[in-house]
Amino acid sequence: MEEQTVRAAIDRHWAASAAGDQVAEHEIYHDDAVCIYPQSGEVIHGRQNLQALRSHHPGKPSGFVVRRIVGEGNLWVTEYAIDYEGKSAFTVSIMEFRDGKVARETQYFADPFEAPAWRAQWVEGLA
């Protein structure tokens, strides 16, 4: 699959996710896709289960910003920030494609934290 086609599918996926369009959001996945949340130890088998899980999330996202998408061939990574009920999480999604659709996705979620003062002389703030 051409990289432009994959990138367009990813862009549609994240736009649909941000808009809360559960049907369009999940068009990118194979029926037998596997999604892994390593931090909670969960594995979701199948597009239907993944869509059902996300559709029943009690805290619908109130903010969603894609920061960066990189990839080539069958491996693509998206960095994004998502807000649930006033709490932000920085997220990394690693998508592995097979025949033009996502066969496997691993998502990592991280809470923001206060930058320590001791390193202020070497850093700048993230916009």
Backbone atoms as SQL, in Angstrom:
CREATE TABLE atoms (id INTEGER PRIMARY KEY, chain TEXT, resi INTEGER, resn TEXT, atom TEXT, x REAL, y REAL, z REAL);
INSERT INTO atoms VALUES
  (1, 'A', 1, 'MET', 'N', 0.840, -1.177, 0.000),
  (2, 'A', 1, 'MET', 'CA', 0.000, 0.000, 0.000),
  (3, 'A', 1, 'MET', 'C', 0.884, 1.238, 0.000),
  (4, 'A', 2, 'GLU', 'N', 0.559, 2.197, -0.803),
  (5, 'A', 2, 'GLU', 'CA', 1.346, 3.408, -0.888),
  (6, 'A', 2, 'GLU', 'C', 1.288, 4.173, 0.420),
  (7, 'A', 3, 'GLU', 'N', 2.401, 4.813, 0.760),
  (8, 'A', 3, 'GLU', 'CA', 2.470, 5.544, 2.014),
  (9, 'A', 3, 'GLU', 'C', 1.474, 6.694, 2.071),
  (10, 'A', 4, 'GLN', 'N', 1.208, 7.342, 0.943),
  (11, 'A', 4, 'GLN', 'CA', 0.229, 8.435, 0.927),
  (12, 'A', 4, 'GLN', 'C', -1.164, 7.918, 1.272),
  (13, 'A', 5, 'THR', 'N', -1.486, 6.731, 0.803),
  (14, 'A', 5, 'THR', 'CA', -2.790, 6.134, 1.078),
  (15, 'A', 5, 'THR', 'C', -2.906, 5.768, 2.558),
  (16, 'A', 6, 'VAL', 'N', -1.829, 5.202, 3.112),
  (17, 'A', 6, 'VAL', 'CA', -1.824, 4.853, 4.540),
  (18, 'A', 6, 'VAL', 'C', -1.940, 6.114, 5.379),
  (19, 'A', 7, 'ARG', 'N', -1.165, 7.125, 5.023),
  (20, 'A', 7, 'ARG', 'CA', -1.200, 8.380, 5.789),
  (21, 'A', 7, 'ARG', 'C', -2.605, 9.004, 5.740),
  (22, 'A', 8, 'ALA', 'N', -3.244, 8.967, 4.585),
  (23, 'A', 8, 'ALA', 'CA', -4.607, 9.514, 4.463),
  (24, 'A', 8, 'ALA', 'C', -5.577, 8.728, 5.340),
  (25, 'A', 9, 'ALA', 'N', -5.415, 7.400, 5.396),
  (26, 'A', 9, 'ALA', 'CA', -6.279, 6.570, 6.249),
  (27, 'A', 9, 'ALA', 'C', -6.055, 6.896, 7.718),
  (28, 'A', 10, 'ILE', 'N', -4.806, 7.109, 8.105),
  (29, 'A', 10, 'ILE', 'CA', -4.491, 7.471, 9.495),
  (30, 'A', 10, 'ILE', 'C', -5.082, 8.836, 9.833),
  (31, 'A', 11, 'ASP', 'N', -4.940, 9.787, 8.928),
  (32, 'A', 11, 'ASP', 'CA', -5.507, 11.116, 9.159),
  (33, 'A', 11, 'ASP', 'C', -7.026, 11.042, 9.339),
  (34, 'A', 12, 'ARG', 'N', -7.700, 10.245, 8.512),
  (35, 'A', 12, 'ARG', 'CA', -9.161, 10.071, 8.649),
  (36, 'A', 12, 'ARG', 'C', -9.495, 9.432, 9.994),
  (37, 'A', 13, 'HIS', 'N', -8.701, 8.456, 10.387),
  (38, 'A', 13, 'HIS', 'CA', -8.909, 7.754, 11.658),
  (39, 'A', 13, 'HIS', 'C', -8.848, 8.717, 12.833),
  (40, 'A', 14, 'TRP', 'N', -7.802, 9.538, 12.904),
  (41, 'A', 14, 'TRP', 'CA', -7.648, 10.439, 14.036),
  (42, 'A', 14, 'TRP', 'C', -8.679, 11.560, 14.003),
  (43, 'A', 15, 'ALA', 'N', -9.034, 12.033, 12.827),
  (44, 'A', 15, 'ALA', 'CA', -10.088, 13.057, 12.732),
  (45, 'A', 15, 'ALA', 'C', -11.420, 12.493, 13.225),
  (46, 'A', 16, 'ALA', 'N', -11.729, 11.266, 12.838),
  (47, 'A', 16, 'ALA', 'CA', -12.975, 10.625, 13.284),
  (48, 'A', 16, 'ALA', 'C', -12.942, 10.372, 14.785),
  (49, 'A', 17, 'SER', 'N', -11.785, 9.979, 15.301),
  (50, 'A', 17, 'SER', 'CA', -11.645, 9.751, 16.738),
  (51, 'A', 17, 'SER', 'C', -11.883, 11.046, 17.506),
  (52, 'A', 18, 'ALA', 'N', -11.286, 12.142, 17.033),
  (53, 'A', 18, 'ALA', 'CA', -11.457, 13.437, 17.695),
  (54, 'A', 18, 'ALA', 'C', -12.902, 13.908, 17.633),
  (55, 'A', 19, 'ALA', 'N', -13.596, 13.562, 16.553),
  (56, 'A', 19, 'ALA', 'CA', -14.992, 13.982, 16.373),
  (57, 'A', 19, 'ALA', 'C', -15.980, 13.056, 17.062),
  (58, 'A', 20, 'GLY', 'N', -15.505, 11.913, 17.570),
  (59, 'A', 20, 'GLY', 'CA', -16.398, 10.959, 18.220),
  (60, 'A', 20, 'GLY', 'C', -17.188, 10.100, 17.247),
  (61, 'A', 21, 'ASP', 'N', -16.730, 10.002, 16.007),
  (62, 'A', 21, 'ASP', 'CA', -17.398, 9.192, 14.986),
  (63, 'A', 21, 'ASP', 'C', -16.866, 7.761, 15.079),
  (64, 'A', 22, 'GLN', 'N', -17.544, 6.941, 15.877),
  (65, 'A', 22, 'GLN', 'CA', -17.081, 5.584, 16.159),
  (66, 'A', 22, 'GLN', 'C', -17.008, 4.693, 14.918),
  (67, 'A', 23, 'VAL', 'N', -17.912, 4.879, 13.978),
  (68, 'A', 23, 'VAL', 'CA', -17.906, 4.042, 12.775),
  (69, 'A', 23, 'VAL', 'C', -16.688, 4.366, 11.915),
  (70, 'A', 24, 'ALA', 'N', -16.520, 5.649, 11.582),
  (71, 'A', 24, 'ALA', 'CA', -15.388, 6.057, 10.738),
  (72, 'A', 24, 'ALA', 'C', -14.052, 5.792, 11.430),
  (73, 'A', 25, 'GLU', 'N', -14.008, 5.986, 12.740),
  (74, 'A', 25, 'GLU', 'CA', -12.767, 5.767, 13.488),
  (75, 'A', 25, 'GLU', 'C', -12.257, 4.338, 13.338),
  (76, 'A', 26, 'HIS', 'N', -13.165, 3.381, 13.251),
  (77, 'A', 26, 'HIS', 'CA', -12.764, 1.976, 13.259),
  (78, 'A', 26, 'HIS', 'C', -12.691, 1.333, 11.875),
  (79, 'A', 27, 'GLU', 'N', -12.934, 2.100, 10.831),
  (80, 'A', 27, 'GLU', 'CA', -12.811, 1.580, 9.464),
  (81, 'A', 27, 'GLU', 'C', -11.378, 1.181, 9.122),
  (82, 'A', 28, 'ILE', 'N', -10.414, 1.727, 9.828),
  (83, 'A', 28, 'ILE', 'CA', -9.006, 1.487, 9.548),
  (84, 'A', 28, 'ILE', 'C', -8.555, 0.087, 9.989),
  (85, 'A', 29, 'TYR', 'N', -9.332, -0.576, 10.835),
  (86, 'A', 29, 'TYR', 'CA', -8.918, -1.851, 11.428),
  (87, 'A', 29, 'TYR', 'C', -9.422, -3.062, 10.653),
  (88, 'A', 30, 'HIS', 'N', -8.578, -4.098, 10.603),
  (89, 'A', 30, 'HIS', 'CA', -9.021, -5.412, 10.126),
  (90, 'A', 30, 'HIS', 'C', -10.040, -5.969, 11.110),
  (91, 'A', 31, 'ASP', 'N', -10.903, -6.838, 10.656),
  (92, 'A', 31, 'ASP', 'CA', -11.872, -7.487, 11.546),
  (93, 'A', 31, 'ASP', 'C', -11.173, -8.235, 12.681),
  (94, 'A', 32, 'ASP', 'N', -9.980, -8.799, 12.400),
  (95, 'A', 32, 'ASP', 'CA', -9.250, -9.576, 13.405),
  (96, 'A', 32, 'ASP', 'C', -8.113, -8.786, 14.057),
  (97, 'A', 33, 'ALA', 'N', -8.195, -7.461, 14.002),
  (98, 'A', 33, 'ALA', 'CA', -7.147, -6.622, 14.584),
  (99, 'A', 33, 'ALA', 'C', -6.993, -6.885, 16.081),
  (100, 'A', 34, 'VAL', 'N', -5.791, -6.652, 16.563),
  (101, 'A', 34, 'VAL', 'CA', -5.481, -6.784, 17.980),
  (102, 'A', 34, 'VAL', 'C', -4.969, -5.427, 18.457),
  (103, 'A', 35, 'CYS', 'N', -5.510, -4.953, 19.574),
  (104, 'A', 35, 'CYS', 'CA', -5.055, -3.697, 20.174),
  (105, 'A', 35, 'CYS', 'C', -4.576, -4.004, 21.588),
  (106, 'A', 36, 'ILE', 'N', -3.397, -3.491, 21.911),
  (107, 'A', 36, 'ILE', 'CA', -2.766, -3.785, 23.194),
  (108, 'A', 36, 'ILE', 'C', -2.576, -2.490, 23.980),
  (109, 'A', 37, 'TYR', 'N', -2.982, -2.528, 25.248),
  (110, 'A', 37, 'TYR', 'CA', -2.734, -1.444, 26.196),
  (111, 'A', 37, 'TYR', 'C', -1.747, -1.995, 27.235),
  (112, 'A', 38, 'PRO', 'N', -0.435, -1.857, 27.010),
  (113, 'A', 38, 'PRO', 'CA', 0.546, -2.475, 27.909),
  (114, 'A', 38, 'PRO', 'C', 0.449, -2.025, 29.364),
  (115, 'A', 39, 'GLN', 'N', 0.086, -0.760, 29.600),
  (116, 'A', 39, 'GLN', 'CA', 0.079, -0.257, 30.969),
  (117, 'A', 39, 'GLN', 'C', -1.003, -0.907, 31.831),
  (118, 'A', 40, 'SER', 'N', -2.117, -1.271, 31.206),
  (119, 'A', 40, 'SER', 'CA', -3.181, -1.939, 31.968),
  (120, 'A', 40, 'SER', 'C', -3.146, -3.456, 31.785),
  (121, 'A', 41, 'GLY', 'N', -2.313, -3.927, 30.853),
  (122, 'A', 41, 'GLY', 'CA', -2.209, -5.358, 30.603),
  (123, 'A', 41, 'GLY', 'C', -3.360, -5.922, 29.790),
  (124, 'A', 42, 'GLU', 'N', -4.087, -5.053, 29.066),
  (125, 'A', 42, 'GLU', 'CA', -5.256, -5.502, 28.313),
  (126, 'A', 42, 'GLU', 'C', -4.913, -5.748, 26.841),
  (127, 'A', 43, 'VAL', 'N', -5.561, -6.758, 26.285),
  (128, 'A', 43, 'VAL', 'CA', -5.488, -7.065, 24.861),
  (129, 'A', 43, 'VAL', 'C', -6.912, -7.135, 24.340),
  (130, 'A', 44, 'ILE', 'N', -7.203, -6.356, 23.310),
  (131, 'A', 44, 'ILE', 'CA', -8.544, -6.336, 22.729),
  (132, 'A', 44, 'ILE', 'C', -8.463, -7.055, 21.392),
  (133, 'A', 45, 'HIS', 'N', -9.245, -8.095, 21.236),
  (134, 'A', 45, 'HIS', 'CA', -9.250, -8.885, 20.003),
  (135, 'A', 45, 'HIS', 'C', -10.445, -8.496, 19.133),
  (136, 'A', 46, 'GLY', 'N', -10.169, -8.061, 17.931),
  (137, 'A', 46, 'GLY', 'CA', -11.220, -7.809, 16.958),
  (138, 'A', 46, 'GLY', 'C', -11.709, -6.371, 16.921),
  (139, 'A', 47, 'ARG', 'N', -11.994, -5.906, 15.705),
  (140, 'A', 47, 'ARG', 'CA', -12.487, -4.544, 15.506),
  (141, 'A', 47, 'ARG', 'C', -13.785, -4.303, 16.275),
  (142, 'A', 48, 'GLN', 'N', -14.690, -5.261, 16.282),
  (143, 'A', 48, 'GLN', 'CA', -15.973, -5.083, 16.978),
  (144, 'A', 48, 'GLN', 'C', -15.770, -4.833, 18.470),
  (145, 'A', 49, 'ASN', 'N', -14.901, -5.602, 19.096),
  (146, 'A', 49, 'ASN', 'CA', -14.640, -5.416, 20.526),
  (147, 'A', 49, 'ASN', 'C', -13.964, -4.081, 20.802),
  (148, 'A', 50, 'LEU', 'N', -13.046, -3.698, 19.931),
  (149, 'A', 50, 'LEU', 'CA', -12.362, -2.425, 20.102),
  (150, 'A', 50, 'LEU', 'C', -13.340, -1.262, 19.984),
  (151, 'A', 51, 'GLN', 'N', -14.206, -1.319, 18.986),
  (152, 'A', 51, 'GLN', 'CA', -15.200, -0.264, 18.805),
  (153, 'A', 51, 'GLN', 'C', -16.180, -0.233, 19.975),
  (154, 'A', 52, 'ALA', 'N', -16.614, -1.386, 20.434),
  (155, 'A', 52, 'ALA', 'CA', -17.544, -1.446, 21.564),
  (156, 'A', 52, 'ALA', 'C', -16.900, -0.877, 22.824),
  (157, 'A', 53, 'LEU', 'N', -15.657, -1.245, 23.080),
  (158, 'A', 53, 'LEU', 'CA', -14.944, -0.743, 24.253),
  (159, 'A', 53, 'LEU', 'C', -14.865, 0.780, 24.202),
  (160, 'A', 54, 'ARG', 'N', -14.439, 1.327, 23.083),
  (161, 'A', 54, 'ARG', 'CA', -14.289, 2.782, 22.962),
  (162, 'A', 54, 'ARG', 'C', -15.647, 3.494, 22.985),
  (163, 'A', 55, 'SER', 'N', -16.671, 2.867, 22.455),
  (164, 'A', 55, 'SER', 'CA', -18.003, 3.473, 22.431),
  (165, 'A', 55, 'SER', 'C', -18.609, 3.566, 23.828),
  (166, 'A', 56, 'HIS', 'N', -18.162, 2.716, 24.740),
  (167, 'A', 56, 'HIS', 'CA', -18.723, 2.694, 26.086),
  (168, 'A', 56, 'HIS', 'C', -17.844, 3.409, 27.106),
  (169, 'A', 57, 'HIS', 'N', -16.809, 4.085, 26.646),
  (170, 'A', 57, 'HIS', 'CA', -15.923, 4.805, 27.566),
  (171, 'A', 57, 'HIS', 'C', -16.748, 5.846, 28.316),
  (172, 'A', 58, 'PRO', 'N', -16.719, 5.833, 29.652),
  (173, 'A', 58, 'PRO', 'CA', -17.570, 6.751, 30.410),
  (174, 'A', 58, 'PRO', 'C', -17.167, 8.221, 30.282),
  (175, 'A', 59, 'GLY', 'N', -15.917, 8.498, 29.979),
  (176, 'A', 59, 'GLY', 'CA', -15.464, 9.884, 29.846),
  (177, 'A', 59, 'GLY', 'C', -15.107, 10.180, 28.409),
  (178, 'A', 60, 'LYS', 'N', -16.039, 10.713, 27.658),
  (179, 'A', 60, 'LYS', 'CA', -15.771, 11.018, 26.248),
  (180, 'A', 60, 'LYS', 'C', -14.672, 12.074, 26.161),
  (181, 'A', 61, 'PRO', 'N', -13.773, 11.954, 25.191),
  (182, 'A', 61, 'PRO', 'CA', -12.694, 12.935, 25.058),
  (183, 'A', 61, 'PRO', 'C', -13.243, 14.352, 24.850),
  (184, 'A', 62, 'SER', 'N', -12.643, 15.311, 25.564),
  (185, 'A', 62, 'SER', 'CA', -13.034, 16.709, 25.407),
  (186, 'A', 62, 'SER', 'C', -11.981, 17.498, 24.646),
  (187, 'A', 63, 'GLY', 'N', -10.857, 16.889, 24.382),
  (188, 'A', 63, 'GLY', 'CA', -9.782, 17.513, 23.619),
  (189, 'A', 63, 'GLY', 'C', -8.925, 16.451, 22.984),
  (190, 'A', 64, 'PHE', 'N', -8.426, 16.753, 21.795),
  (191, 'A', 64, 'PHE', 'CA', -7.663, 15.750, 21.050),
  (192, 'A', 64, 'PHE', 'C', -6.748, 16.501, 20.092),
  (193, 'A', 65, 'VAL', 'N', -5.432, 16.340, 20.250),
  (194, 'A', 65, 'VAL', 'CA', -4.478, 17.033, 19.388),
  (195, 'A', 65, 'VAL', 'C', -3.412, 16.047, 18.915),
  (196, 'A', 66, 'VAL', 'N', -3.355, 15.828, 17.613),
  (197, 'A', 66, 'VAL', 'CA', -2.281, 15.009, 17.039),
  (198, 'A', 66, 'VAL', 'C', -1.043, 15.883, 16.959),
  (199, 'A', 67, 'ARG', 'N', 0.034, 15.425, 17.552),
  (200, 'A', 67, 'ARG', 'CA', 1.277, 16.186, 17.561),
  (201, 'A', 67, 'ARG', 'C', 2.205, 15.785, 16.417),
  (202, 'A', 68, 'ARG', 'N', 2.206, 14.497, 16.075),
  (203, 'A', 68, 'ARG', 'CA', 3.142, 14.042, 15.045),
  (204, 'A', 68, 'ARG', 'C', 2.757, 12.653, 14.577),
  (205, 'A', 69, 'ILE', 'N', 2.900, 12.429, 13.279),
  (206, 'A', 69, 'ILE', 'CA', 2.711, 11.106, 12.689),
  (207, 'A', 69, 'ILE', 'C', 3.942, 10.814, 11.843),
  (208, 'A', 70, 'VAL', 'N', 4.574, 9.672, 12.099),
  (209, 'A', 70, 'VAL', 'CA', 5.727, 9.252, 11.312),
  (210, 'A', 70, 'VAL', 'C', 5.575, 7.780, 10.975),
  (211, 'A', 71, 'GLY', 'N', 6.135, 7.393, 9.854),
  (212, 'A', 71, 'GLY', 'CA', 6.098, 5.986, 9.495),
  (213, 'A', 71, 'GLY', 'C', 6.452, 5.773, 8.051),
  (214, 'A', 72, 'GLU', 'N', 6.517, 4.510, 7.730),
  (215, 'A', 72, 'GLU', 'CA', 6.714, 4.091, 6.350),
  (216, 'A', 72, 'GLU', 'C', 6.340, 2.620, 6.258),
  (217, 'A', 73, 'GLY', 'N', 6.010, 2.223, 5.053),
  (218, 'A', 73, 'GLY', 'CA', 5.630, 0.828, 4.863),
  (219, 'A', 73, 'GLY', 'C', 4.457, 0.448, 5.745),
  (220, 'A', 74, 'ASN', 'N', 4.638, -0.607, 6.514),
  (221, 'A', 74, 'ASN', 'CA', 3.570, -1.151, 7.351),
  (222, 'A', 74, 'ASN', 'C', 3.614, -0.711, 8.810),
  (223, 'A', 75, 'LEU', 'N', 4.538, 0.191, 9.169),
  (224, 'A', 75, 'LEU', 'CA', 4.681, 0.605, 10.565),
  (225, 'A', 75, 'LEU', 'C', 4.565, 2.119, 10.683),
  (226, 'A', 76, 'TRP', 'N', 3.571, 2.579, 11.486),
  (227, 'A', 76, 'TRP', 'CA', 3.295, 4.005, 11.658),
  (228, 'A', 76, 'TRP', 'C', 3.099, 4.325, 13.125),
  (229, 'A', 77, 'VAL', 'N', 3.597, 5.492, 13.538),
  (230, 'A', 77, 'VAL', 'CA', 3.519, 5.920, 14.927),
  (231, 'A', 77, 'VAL', 'C', 2.870, 7.299, 14.981),
  (232, 'A', 78, 'THR', 'N', 1.918, 7.448, 15.890),
  (233, 'A', 78, 'THR', 'CA', 1.263, 8.736, 16.114),
  (234, 'A', 78, 'THR', 'C', 1.476, 9.142, 17.566),
  (235, 'A', 79, 'GLU', 'N', 1.903, 10.386, 17.760),
  (236, 'A', 79, 'GLU', 'CA', 1.959, 10.980, 19.085),
  (237, 'A', 79, 'GLU', 'C', 0.792, 11.949, 19.181),
  (238, 'A', 80, 'TYR', 'N', 0.014, 11.841, 20.241),
  (239, 'A', 80, 'TYR', 'CA', -1.103, 12.765, 20.406),
  (240, 'A', 80, 'TYR', 'C', -1.403, 12.986, 21.879),
  (241, 'A', 81, 'ALA', 'N', -2.134, 14.062, 22.131),
  (242, 'A', 81, 'ALA', 'CA', -2.599, 14.369, 23.484),
  (243, 'A', 81, 'ALA', 'C', -4.114, 14.267, 23.469),
  (244, 'A', 82, 'ILE', 'N', -4.653, 13.692, 24.529),
  (245, 'A', 82, 'ILE', 'CA', -6.096, 13.514, 24.630),
  (246, 'A', 82, 'ILE', 'C', -6.545, 13.899, 26.038),
  (247, 'A', 83, 'ASP', 'N', -7.662, 14.580, 26.111),
  (248, 'A', 83, 'ASP', 'CA', -8.217, 15.000, 27.402),
  (249, 'A', 83, 'ASP', 'C', -9.481, 14.204, 27.699),
  (250, 'A', 84, 'TYR', 'N', -9.514, 13.640, 28.903),
  (251, 'A', 84, 'TYR', 'CA', -10.704, 12.956, 29.408),
  (252, 'A', 84, 'TYR', 'C', -11.079, 13.607, 30.723),
  (253, 'A', 85, 'GLU', 'N', -12.291, 14.134, 30.786),
  (254, 'A', 85, 'GLU', 'CA', -12.821, 14.707, 32.020),
  (255, 'A', 85, 'GLU', 'C', -11.838, 15.667, 32.687),
  (256, 'A', 86, 'GLY', 'N', -11.236, 16.545, 31.886),
  (257, 'A', 86, 'GLY', 'CA', -10.327, 17.553, 32.402),
  (258, 'A', 86, 'GLY', 'C', -8.923, 17.076, 32.704),
  (259, 'A', 87, 'LYS', 'N', -8.620, 15.843, 32.397),
  (260, 'A', 87, 'LYS', 'CA', -7.288, 15.298, 32.650),
  (261, 'A', 87, 'LYS', 'C', -6.628, 14.935, 31.324),
  (262, 'A', 88, 'SER', 'N', -5.408, 15.427, 31.110),
  (263, 'A', 88, 'SER', 'CA', -4.688, 15.164, 29.866),
  (264, 'A', 88, 'SER', 'C', -3.854, 13.895, 29.966),
  (265, 'A', 89, 'ALA', 'N', -3.700, 13.259, 28.831),
  (266, 'A', 89, 'ALA', 'CA', -2.780, 12.117, 28.712),
  (267, 'A', 89, 'ALA', 'C', -2.027, 12.266, 27.399),
  (268, 'A', 90, 'PHE', 'N', -0.734, 12.062, 27.452),
  (269, 'A', 90, 'PHE', 'CA', 0.066, 12.030, 26.241),
  (270, 'A', 90, 'PHE', 'C', 0.106, 10.587, 25.791),
  (271, 'A', 91, 'THR', 'N', -0.128, 10.379, 24.514),
  (272, 'A', 91, 'THR', 'CA', -0.348, 9.026, 24.010),
  (273, 'A', 91, 'THR', 'C', 0.519, 8.753, 22.791),
  (274, 'A', 92, 'VAL', 'N', 0.974, 7.514, 22.695),
  (275, 'A', 92, 'VAL', 'CA', 1.692, 7.035, 21.514),
  (276, 'A', 92, 'VAL', 'C', 0.944, 5.817, 20.998),
  (277, 'A', 93, 'SER', 'N', 0.627, 5.856, 19.712),
  (278, 'A', 93, 'SER', 'CA', -0.042, 4.741, 19.047),
  (279, 'A', 93, 'SER', 'C', 0.911, 4.171, 18.001),
  (280, 'A', 94, 'ILE', 'N', 1.160, 2.886, 18.090),
  (281, 'A', 94, 'ILE', 'CA', 2.007, 2.198, 17.115),
  (282, 'A', 94, 'ILE', 'C', 1.096, 1.272, 16.319),
  (283, 'A', 95, 'MET', 'N', 0.942, 1.574, 15.038),
  (284, 'A', 95, 'MET', 'CA', 0.051, 0.798, 14.161),
  (285, 'A', 95, 'MET', 'C', 0.868, -0.037, 13.181),
  (286, 'A', 96, 'GLU', 'N', 0.504, -1.305, 13.111),
  (287, 'A', 96, 'GLU', 'CA', 1.117, -2.217, 12.149),
  (288, 'A', 96, 'GLU', 'C', 0.051, -2.609, 11.128),
  (289, 'A', 97, 'PHE', 'N', 0.327, -2.324, 9.861),
  (290, 'A', 97, 'PHE', 'CA', -0.634, -2.559, 8.788),
  (291, 'A', 97, 'PHE', 'C', -0.400, -3.893, 8.093),
  (292, 'A', 98, 'ARG', 'N', -1.492, -4.480, 7.635),
  (293, 'A', 98, 'ARG', 'CA', -1.479, -5.681, 6.793),
  (294, 'A', 98, 'ARG', 'C', -2.534, -5.458, 5.713),
  (295, 'A', 99, 'ASP', 'N', -2.137, -5.524, 4.486),
  (296, 'A', 99, 'ASP', 'CA', -3.074, -5.367, 3.368),
  (297, 'A', 99, 'ASP', 'C', -3.915, -4.088, 3.491),
  (298, 'A', 100, 'GLY', 'N', -3.278, -2.993, 3.903),
  (299, 'A', 100, 'GLY', 'CA', -3.946, -1.701, 3.906),
  (300, 'A', 100, 'GLY', 'C', -4.777, -1.358, 5.118),
  (301, 'A', 101, 'LYS', 'N', -4.835, -2.254, 6.101),
  (302, 'A', 101, 'LYS', 'CA', -5.596, -1.974, 7.325),
  (303, 'A', 101, 'LYS', 'C', -4.744, -2.341, 8.534),
  (304, 'A', 102, 'VAL', 'N', -5.116, -1.780, 9.683),
  (305, 'A', 102, 'VAL', 'CA', -4.368, -2.049, 10.911),
  (306, 'A', 102, 'VAL', 'C', -4.655, -3.468, 11.391),
  (307, 'A', 103, 'ALA', 'N', -3.583, -4.234, 11.557),
  (308, 'A', 103, 'ALA', 'CA', -3.687, -5.594, 12.079),
  (309, 'A', 103, 'ALA', 'C', -3.354, -5.632, 13.572),
  (310, 'A', 104, 'ARG', 'N', -2.513, -4.688, 13.994),
  (311, 'A', 104, 'ARG', 'CA', -2.083, -4.641, 15.395),
  (312, 'A', 104, 'ARG', 'C', -1.798, -3.190, 15.760),
  (313, 'A', 105, 'GLU', 'N', -2.258, -2.809, 16.938),
  (314, 'A', 105, 'GLU', 'CA', -1.980, -1.476, 17.453),
  (315, 'A', 105, 'GLU', 'C', -1.601, -1.600, 18.921),
  (316, 'A', 106, 'THR', 'N', -0.571, -0.876, 19.305),
  (317, 'A', 106, 'THR', 'CA', -0.178, -0.791, 20.704),
  (318, 'A', 106, 'THR', 'C', -0.266, 0.673, 21.098),
  (319, 'A', 107, 'GLN', 'N', -0.953, 0.950, 22.219),
  (320, 'A', 107, 'GLN', 'CA', -1.113, 2.320, 22.676),
  (321, 'A', 107, 'GLN', 'C', -0.557, 2.475, 24.085),
  (322, 'A', 108, 'TYR', 'N', 0.258, 3.523, 24.244),
  (323, 'A', 108, 'TYR', 'CA', 0.829, 3.875, 25.540),
  (324, 'A', 108, 'TYR', 'C', 0.240, 5.208, 25.978),
  (325, 'A', 109, 'PHE', 'N', -0.150, 5.316, 27.246),
  (326, 'A', 109, 'PHE', 'CA', -0.742, 6.527, 27.806),
  (327, 'A', 109, 'PHE', 'C', 0.134, 6.997, 28.962),
  (328, 'A', 110, 'ALA', 'N', 0.439, 8.307, 28.975),
  (329, 'A', 110, 'ALA', 'CA', 1.271, 8.863, 30.050),
  (330, 'A', 110, 'ALA', 'C', 0.655, 10.141, 30.579),
  (331, 'A', 111, 'ASP', 'N', 0.603, 10.250, 31.896),
  (332, 'A', 111, 'ASP', 'CA', 0.110, 11.464, 32.534),
  (333, 'A', 111, 'ASP', 'C', 1.200, 12.536, 32.487),
  (334, 'A', 112, 'PRO', 'N', 0.800, 13.804, 32.340),
  (335, 'A', 112, 'PRO', 'CA', 1.796, 14.881, 32.412),
  (336, 'A', 112, 'PRO', 'C', 2.326, 14.996, 33.839),
  (337, 'A', 113, 'PHE', 'N', 3.533, 15.581, 33.974),
  (338, 'A', 113, 'PHE', 'CA', 4.104, 15.808, 35.293),
  (339, 'A', 113, 'PHE', 'C', 4.859, 17.123, 35.294),
  (340, 'A', 114, 'GLU', 'N', 5.028, 17.666, 36.462),
  (341, 'A', 114, 'GLU', 'CA', 5.722, 18.938, 36.643),
  (342, 'A', 114, 'GLU', 'C', 7.215, 18.754, 36.350),
  (343, 'A', 115, 'ALA', 'N', 7.742, 19.648, 35.525),
  (344, 'A', 115, 'ALA', 'CA', 9.177, 19.586, 35.216),
  (345, 'A', 115, 'ALA', 'C', 9.972, 20.012, 36.444),
  (346, 'A', 116, 'PRO', 'N', 11.002, 19.250, 36.796),
  (347, 'A', 116, 'PRO', 'CA', 11.808, 19.619, 37.961),
  (348, 'A', 116, 'PRO', 'C', 12.612, 20.900, 37.693),
  (349, 'A', 117, 'ALA', 'N', 12.700, 21.741, 38.692),
  (350, 'A', 117, 'ALA', 'CA', 13.396, 23.025, 38.566),
  (351, 'A', 117, 'ALA', 'C', 14.883, 22.854, 38.277),
  (352, 'A', 118, 'TRP', 'N', 15.513, 21.772, 38.746),
  (353, 'A', 118, 'TRP', 'CA', 16.959, 21.618, 38.609),
  (354, 'A', 118, 'TRP', 'C', 17.431, 21.572, 37.162),
  (355, 'A', 119, 'ARG', 'N', 16.540, 21.245, 36.207),
  (356, 'A', 119, 'ARG', 'CA', 16.999, 21.148, 34.815),
  (357, 'A', 119, 'ARG', 'C', 16.532, 22.313, 33.942),
  (358, 'A', 120, 'ALA', 'N', 15.980, 23.341, 34.554),
  (359, 'A', 120, 'ALA', 'CA', 15.421, 24.479, 33.819),
  (360, 'A', 120, 'ALA', 'C', 16.428, 25.163, 32.900),
  (361, 'A', 121, 'GLN', 'N', 17.692, 25.191, 33.261),
  (362, 'A', 121, 'GLN', 'CA', 18.691, 25.885, 32.439),
  (363, 'A', 121, 'GLN', 'C', 18.980, 25.179, 31.115),
  (364, 'A', 122, 'TRP', 'N', 18.526, 23.922, 30.971),
  (365, 'A', 122, 'TRP', 'CA', 18.828, 23.172, 29.748),
  (366, 'A', 122, 'TRP', 'C', 17.607, 22.903, 28.881),
  (367, 'A', 123, 'VAL', 'N', 16.437, 23.324, 29.293),
  (368, 'A', 123, 'VAL', 'CA', 15.213, 22.969, 28.577),
  (369, 'A', 123, 'VAL', 'C', 14.373, 24.197, 28.250),
  (370, 'A', 124, 'GLU', 'N', 13.412, 24.016, 27.387),
  (371, 'A', 124, 'GLU', 'CA', 12.386, 25.022, 27.121),
  (372, 'A', 124, 'GLU', 'C', 11.050, 24.330, 27.174),
  (373, 'A', 125, 'GLY', 'N', 9.985, 25.085, 27.286),
  (374, 'A', 125, 'GLY', 'CA', 8.642, 24.518, 27.384),
  (375, 'A', 125, 'GLY', 'C', 8.133, 24.007, 26.052),
  (376, 'A', 126, 'LEU', 'N', 7.319, 22.975, 26.103),
  (377, 'A', 126, 'LEU', 'CA', 6.671, 22.394, 24.928),
  (378, 'A', 126, 'LEU', 'C', 5.455, 23.241, 24.596),
  (379, 'A', 127, 'ALA', 'N', 5.354, 23.613, 23.347),
  (380, 'A', 127, 'ALA', 'CA', 4.209, 24.453, 22.930),
  (381, 'A', 127, 'ALA', 'C', 2.948, 23.639, 22.827);
